[in-house]
Structures are given as structure tokens and as C-alpha cells.
Amino acid sequence: MKNEERVSARVGRSAGLPSFFVLRSTFFVLRTAGLSAVWSKLKRRARSSTVSLGLQRDLDASFEAPAAAIPITVRPATVVEIATMLNVDDHGLNADELRERRLLLESGIPQAYVAVTDDGQPCYMQWLMTPADNDRIQHLFNGSFPRLGNDEALLECAYTPPAFRGLRIMPSAMAQIAERARDHGARWVLTFVVPDNVPSLKGCKRSGFVPRLLKHDGWRLFRRRITFERLPEGTLYPFDAKPSPASPAPLAIGARA
């Protein structure tokens, strides 16, 4: 099946998650969060709606990875390197982001990659996931991502330690990690970013990714529904879209009419 046909097939596809996954996720919240965080989670799961931008890179398209401001080398990460990066006081992640990465580490889903400096310090990491991991991806992320086709891969859970931010490491490392997907027979690489995370969106653009999908993620009375909507070819990033002087400003990605 061609990539466009497969993406079209995703439009309107939803994941109504069974109560088992809701209970499991709620258990993790109760175990790891304070009371205020628990209350915030409960309110969100009673009724909320969020949107993420699905980005795609075509590995067959000519692209040269941009250079970082410092020399880096990209390679598979060791468990010790990942644990060391996450087990620091100033990791710059919120509780949900930290928990997600630790659960991913514990899940055994390969492969995390790191970028390291000349003196061997890890300065960026991200997981590259393949169709072989589809079942574990669906289980771990509760249906948050579409199942991957045979020629697709997923890049998620990027992380740059605070000490290395602002050095253009993300676009350089992400572009190089995406190219490792060729080793698994992939042509198309996907990643998802919330629309208000402009630094990450700009990093993804510099890594060769373009907008391709919208993911609608809604909670109603503790049941979750996820749908994927295909974007028109040539859709711009939110920060690149400029309204015509003669027309009203376009609806921002993530807003609901």
C-alpha cells in the first residue's frame, strides 16, 4: 500500500481505549503524583481535548543533516547512559515526561540513540521505533500513535539536557537518527509534537520533517478517543503560516472551531 493511501486510511480512525488501560494509567498517576497533580489529571480525563501535529520525513528525498554548534556523534544508547541522563536533579522534564521516558526504558522497546560530545558526554537522546514494536508501542502509549506500516518508523521521546540546549543539537541529531530507520526498511519517519512547542517544531523542520497529520486526543467521562486526520499536501508549520491582509487570520492548529 502506498504511503498516501495508508495515511488516508488513518483519517477518522479512532482508538476508544478499554477501561483496563484507563485504570492502569490512573494507577500510575496516583502512585507517582501529588494530590494537586492527581486532581488535575482527573479533571482532564473527565473532559478535555488536545491536538498534536504529526510530522513526516521522506527518507528518499534529498536532505543533508544540519550541523550542530558543537561536534557530536550519534550512536545507539546504553541503558546506563539513558538512566544517567534521566536521574539528575536538573533534567528539565515535567513529571509526565520523565515518567514516560522511564517507562519506555523499562519496556525494553529498542532503540534509543544518543548524541555525544567529543569528550563522550550524552547531549541528546531519542527513541527510534519500528513496526516490530507495534504491539508494545500501542500498549505502552495507550494507542497514542498509529500502528506503523512496514515502511514506516516512529521517532519519539526526544530529550536535550538543559546544559546543551541552544546549541542546535536537536535538528542535527534527530536528522541523523531518522536516517537510521533505513536499516529497518523504512522510507517514512513519523513524530508528533504539540503545536505550542515552537522550539521542537522548528527543530523538526530543520531535521527535514513536514506537517502530515493532526492527532485529536479527547477524554469524556474517563474514556479516551484518539483520531488521526490527514493534512493537505504542502501544509505549513504554524509559525510559517501568514494570513492574507484581505482575509481573517487562519484558525491556528490546535484550536477548535
Secondary structure as UniProt FT lines:
FT   HELIX           3..10
FT   STRAND          13..16
FT   HELIX           19..32
FT   HELIX           35..46
FT   STRAND          47..58
FT   TURN            59..60
FT   STRAND          73..76
FT   HELIX           79..86
FT   TURN            89..90
FT   HELIX           95..107
FT   STRAND          112..116
FT   TURN            118..119
FT   STRAND          122..129
FT   HELIX           131..133
FT   HELIX           134..140
FT   TURN            141..143
FT   TURN            150..151
FT   STRAND          152..159
FT   HELIX           162..164
FT   TURN            165..166
FT   HELIX           169..179
FT   HELIX           180..184
FT   STRAND          188..193
FT   TURN            195..196
FT   HELIX           198..206
FT   TURN            207..208
FT   STRAND          210..220
FT   TURN            221..222
FT   STRAND          223..230
FT   TURN            233..234
FT   TURN            238..240
FT   TURN            245..246
FT   TURN            253..254
//
